Amino acid sequence: MPKSTPISEGSIYEGFDIYASYVVNATGMHVGTLKVVRKRDKRQLYPFDGCEIIGPFESSEDARRAAQALGQRLVEADITNPEP
């Protein structure tokens, strides 16, 4: 089982828990996994029904990096325009 990487320490990401990881699908490709939670109200911002699939990618590092980047974009968007 791949290790989930929390990236919520420091700067603007401090008010959020961001966990980025990956899974290997049936075809052997790597798909990013992501969970983003706003700490102040414990609201899960990602995943949600109908959310995009992160990948597939050839390597686990690419999948994890894409998940981290998406998590950071979601936090930046929530700070700019908070979801109720």
Phi, psi and omega in degrees: 000125180293148180281135176279136184253109176285134181234028186267007184273128174088159175047218186290343183276357185300328181275011184224149169258123180236120179240116181244135179206202179204164171226160176257125182276183185296337180267003179087005178273158181260130180240130180290147173238149185209142171223127179235125181232129174281122187294320189298327179236006179058028179279127177279117181269335180205138001280165177218164180303128178083010181291158182290154173272135183267091180126200012276160180231160178287327185237156178293324181295320178296319180295316180294318179297319178294321178295318178298316180297318178296318178300317179294320177297321179295319178296314179301319178294321180291325178293318180292318184219082186300135175279134181294000000 
